[in-house]
Amino acid sequence: MLFSGTKITDFSKTSIIIILIGLIVVGTGTYLFTEIAEEVLEQEKFATDTVASNIVNGIQSPILSNIMGWVTEAGSVAFITIFSIVMFIILLFFVSFSKWVAIYFAISMIGISLLTKGLKLLFGRERPELLDQYDGTGFSFPSGHTTGSAVFYGFMVYLIVVSPLNKTAKWCINSLLIIAVLLISLSRVFLNVHYFTDVLGGLALGFSWLIVCIAALEVMLWRQRK
């Protein structure tokens, strides 16, 4: 079965490296999110948003818009929710290692959903444009497609890292997953339903929450082994 024979419950060098890198990501992400959030609360204009908007306007085309429309669906609430449920079931019933992995996956997905919704209400930032077609409704900061994608696909990256796959396969799969997160995030700006800073804030929040959950999972697995 998947992950059979892997040392996922060992507090190994890989686990330690993941946690150390995680602390750096959390620190950087928290700082970035806080800096952006302060300006959003003060309703300040960002030069990066203007630059991003100008770049997007310069490369707009019907074909590219259609492509980005498909890309953004991979981060939609419906898509992420359905595949999160499927992944939870797989981890809980069909994978031969600790059920804590499934539990922490659920915690990470439910947690980021609640965090994102709460922060959207707190900041109340209006979107650049309201487009139902691309889930461009409600408040803008942080980007929900971005936070959800960062946690969902990011957790997949973690599972691949601790799997028994060879290094080449791990690099190829994880590179595609990371590219997917970035493309989904950028699609929100391209489709003009989010500001670039919404996406940056979403990435900072999403990856920070992801690392906290993974670190907690690693500690739980270590304690379980003990």
Backbone as CSV, one residue per row, in Angstrom:
resi,resn,N_x,N_y,N_z,CA_x,CA_y,CA_z,C_x,C_y,C_z
1,MET,0.843,-1.208,0.000,0.000,0.000,0.000,0.875,1.253,0.000
2,LEU,0.255,2.355,-0.305,0.985,3.617,-0.352,1.669,3.904,0.965
3,PHE,2.951,4.296,0.908,3.776,4.639,2.056,4.138,3.414,2.897
4,SER,3.815,2.204,2.419,4.173,1.007,3.176,5.681,0.912,3.299
5,GLY,6.159,0.765,4.524,7.585,0.641,4.763,8.304,1.957,4.943
6,THR,7.613,3.082,4.761,8.270,4.370,4.931,8.473,4.695,6.400
7,LYS,9.428,5.542,6.687,9.740,5.904,8.064,9.023,7.175,8.479
8,ILE,7.758,7.275,8.107,7.029,8.505,8.370,6.870,8.772,9.861
9,THR,6.898,7.701,10.702,6.726,7.916,12.126,8.059,8.116,12.848
10,ASP,9.159,8.130,12.107,10.453,8.422,12.720,10.665,9.920,12.766
11,PHE,11.206,10.390,13.898,11.564,11.809,13.986,12.956,11.931,13.382
12,SER,13.027,11.795,12.067,14.273,11.650,11.330,14.856,13.001,10.930
13,LYS,15.978,12.922,10.176,16.602,14.144,9.674,15.635,14.901,8.773
14,THR,14.868,14.151,7.965,13.890,14.793,7.084,12.866,15.578,7.886
15,SER,12.387,14.965,8.978,11.397,15.635,9.830,11.974,16.905,10.439
16,ILE,13.212,16.808,10.924,13.860,17.967,11.546,14.051,19.094,10.536
17,ILE,14.473,18.728,9.326,14.667,19.728,8.269,13.349,20.393,7.917
18,ILE,12.282,19.582,7.811,10.950,20.117,7.498,10.522,21.133,8.549
19,ILE,10.751,20.793,9.827,10.345,21.678,10.923,11.170,22.967,10.922
20,LEU,12.480,22.856,10.693,13.345,24.040,10.674,12.975,24.972,9.522
21,ILE,12.780,24.393,8.343,12.364,25.199,7.199,10.994,25.818,7.477
22,GLY,10.157,25.031,8.139,8.824,25.510,8.478,8.852,26.744,9.363
23,LEU,9.749,26.746,10.343,9.852,27.905,11.235,10.229,29.161,10.460
24,ILE,11.103,29.000,9.478,11.504,30.139,8.646,10.328,30.616,7.800
25,VAL,9.590,29.654,7.219,8.439,29.994,6.389,7.365,30.697,7.206
26,VAL,7.095,30.165,8.403,6.068,30.760,9.268,6.458,32.190,9.664
27,GLY,7.725,32.366,10.045,8.189,33.697,10.436,8.085,34.692,9.297
28,THR,8.555,34.284,8.129,8.508,35.159,6.953,7.075,35.428,6.523
29,GLY,6.261,34.365,6.509,4.870,34.497,6.095,4.073,35.399,7.021
30,THR,4.303,35.238,8.322,3.596,36.066,9.306,3.959,37.535,9.142
31,TYR,5.246,37.787,8.943,5.705,39.167,8.756,5.090,39.783,7.499
32,LEU,5.131,39.030,6.384,4.589,39.535,5.120,3.091,39.791,5.226
33,PHE,2.375,38.840,5.815,0.929,38.997,5.940,0.588,40.199,6.817
34,THR,1.314,40.361,7.913,1.061,41.481,8.826,1.294,42.819,8.149
35,GLU,2.385,42.904,7.384,2.701,44.151,6.686,1.601,44.517,5.689
36,ILE,1.150,43.538,4.906,0.098,43.798,3.934,-1.216,44.125,4.638
37,ALA,-1.517,43.356,5.686,-2.779,43.528,6.409,-2.907,44.928,6.998
38,GLU,-1.822,45.460,7.540,-1.858,46.800,8.125,-2.235,47.849,7.085
39,GLU,-1.662,47.705,5.884,-1.962,48.660,4.818,-3.395,48.499,4.314
40,VAL,-3.863,47.240,4.269,-5.240,46.989,3.821,-6.234,47.623,4.787
41,LEU,-5.972,47.485,6.088,-6.853,48.079,7.099,-6.916,49.596,6.960
42,GLU,-5.790,50.183,6.567,-5.730,51.627,6.403,-6.195,52.059,5.017
43,GLN,-6.620,51.073,4.215,-7.125,51.307,2.861,-6.104,52.031,1.989
44,GLU,-4.856,51.647,2.165,-3.783,52.231,1.353,-3.733,51.560,-0.022
45,LYS,-3.233,52.275,-1.009,-3.051,51.730,-2.350,-1.636,51.146,-2.458
46,PHE,-1.525,50.027,-3.125,-0.224,49.371,-3.282,0.303,49.568,-4.692
47,ALA,1.573,49.964,-4.792,2.202,50.136,-6.102,2.286,48.799,-6.832
48,THR,2.496,47.703,-6.053,2.595,46.377,-6.676,1.287,45.974,-7.346
49,ASP,0.160,46.394,-6.771,-1.138,46.087,-7.385,-1.284,46.801,-8.721
50,THR,-0.827,48.025,-8.759,-0.916,48.809,-9.999,-0.028,48.208,-11.073
51,VAL,1.203,47.855,-10.690,2.141,47.257,-11.642,1.588,45.937,-12.177
52,ALA,1.075,45.095,-11.280,0.512,43.799,-11.687,-0.666,43.988,-12.631
53,SER,-1.518,44.960,-12.323,-2.685,45.241,-13.163,-2.264,45.684,-14.560
54,ASN,-1.236,46.526,-14.618,-0.740,47.007,-15.920,-0.153,45.872,-16.745
55,ILE,0.560,44.963,-16.079,1.148,43.814,-16.779,0.047,42.923,-17.344
56,VAL,-0.960,42.653,-16.518,-2.076,41.801,-16.948,-2.811,42.431,-18.132
57,ASN,-3.065,43.727,-18.063,-3.763,44.416,-19.148,-2.970,44.353,-20.445
58,GLY,-1.648,44.297,-20.313,-0.798,44.266,-21.502,-0.736,42.915,-22.184
59,ILE,-1.094,41.844,-21.467,-1.009,40.499,-22.054,-2.375,39.830,-22.189
60,GLN,-3.442,40.578,-21.951,-4.791,40.015,-22.036,-5.085,39.507,-23.444
61,SER,-5.746,38.361,-23.513,-6.226,37.817,-24.778,-7.338,36.822,-24.464
62,PRO,-8.266,36.607,-25.392,-9.372,35.665,-25.151,-8.885,34.251,-24.831
63,ILE,-7.857,33.792,-25.553,-7.338,32.442,-25.340,-6.739,32.305,-23.945
64,LEU,-5.931,33.290,-23.555,-5.291,33.253,-22.242,-6.327,33.360,-21.130
65,SER,-7.353,34.139,-21.370,-8.431,34.276,-20.378,-9.142,32.947,-20.171
66,ASN,-9.379,32.219,-21.258,-10.016,30.905,-21.158,-9.136,29.924,-20.388
67,ILE,-7.843,29.956,-20.664,-6.905,29.068,-19.976,-6.894,29.368,-18.477
68,MET,-6.814,30.650,-18.146,-6.796,31.044,-16.742,-8.120,30.721,-16.053
69,GLY,-9.197,30.751,-16.823,-10.498,30.387,-16.272,-10.518,28.929,-15.845
70,TRP,-9.891,28.067,-16.650,-9.784,26.648,-16.292,-8.830,26.450,-15.126
71,VAL,-7.722,27.166,-15.148,-6.720,27.041,-14.085,-7.316,27.420,-12.735
72,THR,-8.059,28.509,-12.703,-8.597,29.003,-11.434,-9.593,28.022,-10.812
73,GLU,-10.225,27.180,-11.657,-11.180,26.189,-11.152,-10.498,25.141,-10.275
74,ALA,-9.198,24.935,-10.489,-8.453,23.958,-9.684,-8.243,24.450,-8.257
75,GLY,-8.626,25.698,-7.997,-8.529,26.237,-6.646,-9.872,26.671,-6.101
76,SER,-10.944,26.316,-6.813,-12.283,26.731,-6.398,-12.723,25.981,-5.147
77,VAL,-13.694,26.534,-4.457,-14.207,25.913,-3.228,-14.742,24.517,-3.513
78,ALA,-15.504,24.378,-4.606,-16.093,23.076,-4.944,-15.015,22.038,-5.221
79,PHE,-14.031,22.406,-6.029,-12.953,21.476,-6.399,-12.144,21.056,-5.178
80,ILE,-11.697,22.037,-4.397,-10.877,21.743,-3.225,-11.662,20.942,-2.193
81,THR,-12.938,21.264,-2.002,-13.754,20.547,-1.021,-13.931,19.085,-1.410
82,ILE,-14.298,18.843,-2.660,-14.518,17.470,-3.130,-13.254,16.635,-3.015
83,PHE,-12.144,17.171,-3.491,-10.907,16.399,-3.474,-10.306,16.292,-2.074
84,SER,-10.625,17.231,-1.201,-10.199,17.120,0.196,-10.908,15.954,0.871
85,ILE,-12.204,15.812,0.604,-12.974,14.704,1.166,-12.436,13.369,0.646
86,VAL,-12.160,13.321,-0.655,-11.596,12.102,-1.253,-10.253,11.770,-0.630
87,MET,-9.391,12.772,-0.481,-8.070,12.551,0.094,-8.161,12.112,1.553
88,PHE,-9.083,12.699,2.297,-9.268,12.316,3.699,-9.656,10.842,3.807
89,ILE,-10.568,10.411,2.950,-11.005,9.010,2.961,-9.846,8.081,2.609
90,ILE,-9.070,8.464,1.606,-7.921,7.649,1.201,-6.916,7.531,2.341
91,LEU,-6.589,8.663,2.970,-5.617,8.657,4.059,-6.124,7.880,5.271
92,LEU,-7.421,7.943,5.511,-7.990,7.309,6.698,-8.146,5.801,6.543
93,PHE,-8.535,5.350,5.341,-8.890,3.941,5.184,-7.951,3.123,4.277
94,PHE,-7.193,3.785,3.424,-6.435,3.029,2.428,-4.925,3.213,2.479
95,VAL,-4.444,3.980,3.430,-3.003,4.207,3.545,-2.504,3.585,4.843
96,SER,-1.400,2.824,4.735,-0.950,2.018,5.877,0.019,2.769,6.796
97,PHE,-0.444,3.843,7.394,0.314,4.469,8.474,-0.641,5.228,9.375
98,SER,-0.132,5.966,10.318,-0.949,6.596,11.355,-2.149,7.376,10.813
99,LYS,-3.292,7.184,11.457,-4.513,7.901,11.091,-4.415,9.385,11.450
100,TRP,-3.399,9.749,12.234,-3.198,11.159,12.570,-2.945,11.995,11.316
101,VAL,-2.400,11.379,10.281,-2.141,12.108,9.040,-3.459,12.587,8.433
102,ALA,-4.441,11.697,8.407,-5.763,12.067,7.883,-6.403,13.144,8.758
103,ILE,-6.262,12.991,10.062,-6.867,13.946,10.996,-6.259,15.334,10.824
104,TYR,-4.932,15.398,10.727,-4.279,16.704,10.582,-4.511,17.300,9.201
105,PHE,-4.714,16.448,8.204,-5.084,16.962,6.884,-6.438,17.663,6.976
106,ALA,-7.381,17.019,7.672,-8.715,17.617,7.853,-8.615,18.915,8.636
107,ILE,-7.810,18.915,9.680,-7.637,20.122,10.490,-7.062,21.259,9.644
108,SER,-6.084,20.931,8.814,-5.448,21.965,7.995,-6.436,22.579,7.004
109,MET,-7.287,21.747,6.390,-8.232,22.251,5.393,-9.390,23.013,6.031
110,ILE,-9.944,22.463,7.100,-11.043,23.156,7.785,-10.537,24.449,8.414
111,GLY,-9.352,24.387,8.989,-8.773,25.560,9.641,-8.528,26.705,8.684
112,ILE,-7.959,26.406,7.506,-7.662,27.488,6.567,-8.952,28.079,6.005
113,SER,-9.988,27.258,5.874,-11.276,27.773,5.406,-11.860,28.770,6.401
114,LEU,-11.827,28.408,7.685,-12.360,29.293,8.719,-11.520,30.559,8.857
115,LEU,-10.198,30.390,8.805,-9.298,31.552,8.900,-9.554,32.537,7.765
116,THR,-9.645,32.008,6.555,-9.836,32.867,5.386,-11.159,33.623,5.458
117,LYS,-12.223,32.914,5.792,-13.536,33.560,5.886,-13.561,34.624,6.979
118,GLY,-12.947,34.311,8.118,-12.908,35.271,9.216,-12.114,36.515,8.868
119,LEU,-10.973,36.331,8.219,-10.128,37.470,7.851,-10.773,38.313,6.752
120,LYS,-11.471,37.680,5.833,-12.178,38.443,4.798,-13.197,39.386,5.437
121,LEU,-13.919,38.869,6.415,-14.907,39.696,7.109,-14.229,40.800,7.921
122,LEU,-13.087,40.472,8.517,-12.364,41.445,9.335,-11.857,42.620,8.504
123,PHE,-11.245,42.316,7.357,-10.640,43.374,6.548,-11.644,44.037,5.615
124,GLY,-12.625,43.280,5.151,-13.685,43.866,4.329,-13.195,44.599,3.090
125,ARG,-12.159,44.116,2.475,-11.609,44.778,1.284,-12.445,44.450,0.054
126,GLU,-12.811,45.477,-0.701,-13.600,45.267,-1.909,-12.722,44.724,-3.032
127,ARG,-13.309,43.917,-3.883,-12.585,43.340,-5.010,-12.398,44.370,-6.129
128,PRO,-11.394,44.126,-6.997,-11.233,45.024,-8.151,-12.447,44.939,-9.078
129,GLU,-13.043,43.711,-9.157,-14.239,43.529,-9.980,-15.000,42.306,-9.471
130,LEU,-16.321,42.380,-9.440,-17.147,41.260,-9.003,-17.563,40.427,-10.212
131,LEU,-17.111,39.168,-10.242,-17.421,38.278,-11.348,-17.855,36.920,-10.809
132,ASP,-19.149,36.659,-10.843,-19.675,35.372,-10.364,-19.079,34.198,-11.130
133,GLN,-18.769,34.430,-12.399,-18.257,33.368,-13.258,-16.986,32.735,-12.693
134,TYR,-16.172,33.549,-12.035,-14.903,33.059,-11.497,-14.876,33.089,-9.973
135,ASP,-16.032,32.908,-9.340,-16.145,32.945,-7.883,-15.647,34.268,-7.318
136,GLY,-15.769,35.318,-8.109,-15.306,36.628,-7.655,-16.374,37.370,-6.896
137,THR,-16.811,36.788,-5.768,-17.836,37.408,-4.941,-17.322,37.551,-3.516
138,GLY,-17.991,38.370,-2.733,-17.555,38.570,-1.353,-16.348,39.494,-1.278
139,PHE,-15.699,39.478,-0.126,-14.554,40.351,0.081,-13.280,39.768,-0.529
140,SER,-12.258,40.606,-0.629,-11.100,40.287,-1.458,-9.876,39.770,-0.720
141,PHE,-9.633,40.256,0.495,-8.375,39.932,1.181,-8.602,39.028,2.379
142,PRO,-7.858,37.912,2.456,-6.923,37.349,1.474,-7.662,36.492,0.445
143,SER,-6.979,36.121,-0.612,-7.579,35.316,-1.666,-7.857,33.898,-1.174
144,GLY,-9.132,33.495,-1.216,-9.499,32.164,-0.759,-8.981,31.058,-1.664
145,HIS,-8.995,31.299,-2.985,-8.443,30.316,-3.909,-6.965,30.068,-3.586
146,THR,-6.267,31.141,-3.228,-4.842,31.022,-2.944,-4.580,30.296,-1.635
147,THR,-5.292,30.664,-0.567,-5.064,30.008,0.721,-5.432,28.527,0.648
148,GLY,-6.579,28.230,0.026,-7.006,26.841,-0.081,-6.045,26.002,-0.897
149,SER,-5.577,26.559,-2.012,-4.642,25.838,-2.879,-3.299,25.621,-2.192
150,ALA,-2.829,26.647,-1.480,-1.540,26.539,-0.793,-1.563,25.404,0.225
151,VAL,-2.662,25.275,0.966,-2.753,24.234,1.988,-3.022,22.861,1.368
152,PHE,-3.958,22.785,0.431,-4.301,21.495,-0.167,-3.126,20.911,-0.954
153,TYR,-2.627,21.659,-1.925,-1.526,21.144,-2.739,-0.232,21.079,-1.938
154,GLY,-0.094,21.993,-0.975,1.080,21.962,-0.105,1.136,20.700,0.739
155,PHE,-0.026,20.256,1.226,-0.070,19.014,1.999,0.266,17.830,1.102
156,MET,-0.129,17.902,-0.164,0.247,16.853,-1.112,1.766,16.801,-1.287
157,VAL,2.386,17.975,-1.316,3.847,18.037,-1.410,4.481,17.329,-0.219
158,TYR,3.948,17.582,0.974,4.457,16.930,2.189,4.330,15.415,2.093
159,LEU,3.174,14.942,1.637,2.958,13.497,1.513,3.930,12.871,0.521
160,ILE,4.212,13.593,-0.549,5.173,13.086,-1.531,6.580,13.052,-0.936
161,VAL,6.932,14.077,-0.173,8.264,14.143,0.441,8.515,12.951,1.363
162,VAL,7.522,12.562,2.154,7.712,11.476,3.116,7.378,10.108,2.525
163,SER,7.006,10.068,1.251,6.677,8.801,0.598,7.954,8.072,0.184
164,PRO,7.840,6.780,-0.166,9.013,6.003,-0.591,9.381,6.194,-2.055
165,LEU,8.774,7.162,-2.736,9.116,7.417,-4.133,10.578,7.836,-4.255
166,ASN,11.171,7.598,-5.413,12.558,8.014,-5.606,12.646,9.525,-5.747
167,LYS,13.855,10.052,-5.596,14.049,11.495,-5.573,13.596,12.172,-6.861
168,THR,13.852,11.537,-7.988,13.456,12.130,-9.269,11.952,12.300,-9.349
169,ALA,11.221,11.263,-8.963,9.757,11.320,-8.983,9.249,12.389,-8.026
170,LYS,9.863,12.465,-6.840,9.447,13.466,-5.861,9.624,14.876,-6.407
171,TRP,10.784,15.139,-7.008,11.055,16.466,-7.545,10.076,16.822,-8.661
172,CYS,9.801,15.867,-9.553,8.900,16.124,-10.680,7.472,16.412,-10.202
173,ILE,6.959,15.547,-9.330,5.587,15.709,-8.852,5.433,16.979,-8.032
174,ASN,6.373,17.211,-7.116,6.265,18.389,-6.253,6.456,19.689,-7.024
175,SER,7.273,19.660,-8.043,7.439,20.857,-8.879,6.119,21.207,-9.557
176,LEU,5.420,20.192,-10.058,4.125,20.411,-10.703,3.093,20.941,-9.704
177,LEU,3.121,20.405,-8.479,2.173,20.853,-7.453,2.421,22.307,-7.067
178,ILE,3.685,22.680,-6.925,4.026,24.062,-6.570,3.656,25.014,-7.707
179,ILE,3.924,24.592,-8.937,3.556,25.402,-10.098,2.038,25.591,-10.147
180,ALA,1.306,24.530,-9.790,-0.162,24.614,-9.776,-0.635,25.686,-8.800
181,VAL,-0.040,25.722,-7.610,-0.411,26.728,-6.605,-0.150,28.134,-7.141
182,LEU,1.011,28.330,-7.739,1.382,29.646,-8.251,0.462,30.072,-9.403
183,LEU,0.152,29.140,-10.298,-0.708,29.468,-11.432,-2.128,29.795,-10.981
184,ILE,-2.634,29.022,-10.037,-3.976,29.304,-9.508,-4.013,30.686,-8.870
185,SER,-2.965,30.995,-8.110,-2.886,32.301,-7.445,-2.846,33.432,-8.461
186,LEU,-1.984,33.286,-9.462,-1.837,34.335,-10.467,-3.089,34.456,-11.332
187,SER,-3.826,33.361,-11.505,-5.050,33.413,-12.309,-6.068,34.362,-11.696
188,ARG,-6.055,34.479,-10.374,-7.005,35.363,-9.694,-6.734,36.831,-10.035
189,VAL,-5.452,37.150,-10.188,-5.072,38.512,-10.579,-5.382,38.724,-12.058
190,PHE,-5.062,37.728,-12.862,-5.291,37.838,-14.307,-6.767,38.039,-14.620
191,LEU,-7.621,37.338,-13.885,-9.064,37.434,-14.117,-9.691,38.658,-13.458
192,ASN,-8.856,39.441,-12.775,-9.250,40.715,-12.162,-10.296,40.557,-11.057
193,VAL,-10.235,39.434,-10.337,-11.131,39.256,-9.192,-10.376,39.427,-7.870
194,HIS,-9.056,39.609,-7.969,-8.237,39.861,-6.789,-7.097,40.807,-7.128
195,TYR,-6.662,41.543,-6.116,-5.447,42.332,-6.243,-4.248,41.414,-6.027
196,PHE,-3.099,41.835,-6.514,-1.879,41.046,-6.347,-1.547,40.869,-4.867
197,THR,-1.816,41.887,-4.058,-1.543,41.783,-2.623,-2.496,40.810,-1.935
198,ASP,-3.683,40.602,-2.502,-4.588,39.571,-1.975,-3.935,38.203,-2.109
199,VAL,-3.292,37.999,-3.242,-2.629,36.728,-3.529,-1.399,36.546,-2.647
200,LEU,-0.595,37.603,-2.515,0.586,37.525,-1.654,0.194,37.217,-0.212
201,GLY,-0.839,37.919,0.263,-1.327,37.664,1.612,-1.858,36.249,1.751
202,GLY,-2.526,35.763,0.715,-3.059,34.408,0.731,-1.964,33.356,0.779
203,LEU,-0.906,33.558,0.005,0.228,32.629,0.016,0.912,32.620,1.378
204,ALA,1.102,33.810,1.944,1.750,33.914,3.253,0.929,33.213,4.325
205,LEU,-0.379,33.462,4.323,-1.257,32.843,5.306,-1.364,31.335,5.087
206,GLY,-1.584,30.927,3.844,-1.769,29.523,3.535,-0.568,28.668,3.892
207,PHE,0.613,29.095,3.458,1.818,28.306,3.726,2.187,28.324,5.206
208,SER,1.932,29.437,5.875,2.218,29.505,7.316,1.336,28.521,8.085
209,TRP,0.039,28.528,7.784,-0.881,27.601,8.439,-0.527,26.148,8.102
210,LEU,-0.168,25.905,6.858,0.224,24.559,6.433,1.403,24.044,7.243
211,ILE,2.420,24.881,7.398,3.622,24.470,8.123,3.321,24.220,9.590
212,VAL,2.473,25.048,10.183,2.082,24.835,11.585,1.420,23.470,11.742
213,CYS,0.513,23.128,10.815,-0.187,21.846,10.882,0.768,20.674,10.663
214,ILE,1.674,20.811,9.704,2.621,19.731,9.433,3.577,19.538,10.601
215,ALA,4.037,20.644,11.183,4.931,20.553,12.343,4.231,19.858,13.503
216,ALA,2.964,20.219,13.732,2.192,19.584,14.804,2.006,18.098,14.514
217,LEU,1.786,17.759,13.255,1.641,16.358,12.858,2.930,15.584,13.095
218,GLU,4.050,16.162,12.720,5.339,15.493,12.910,5.610,15.226,14.391
219,VAL,5.289,16.193,15.221,5.472,16.014,16.668,4.548,14.912,17.183
220,MET,3.303,14.897,16.703,2.343,13.871,17.113,2.808,12.473,16.695
221,LEU,3.331,12.349,15.488,3.825,11.063,14.997,5.023,10.599,15.831
222,TRP,5.871,11.539,16.186,7.039,11.219,17.019,6.602,10.744,18.389
223,ARG,5.645,11.440,18.990,5.128,11.039,20.299,4.438,9.678,20.235
224,GLN,3.732,9.442,19.147,3.058,8.155,18.971,4.075,7.016,18.899
225,ARG,5.173,7.248,18.207,6.212,6.231,18.117,6.825,5.942,19.493
226,LYS,6.987,7.014,20.282,7.558,6.856,21.624,6.602,6.098,22.535
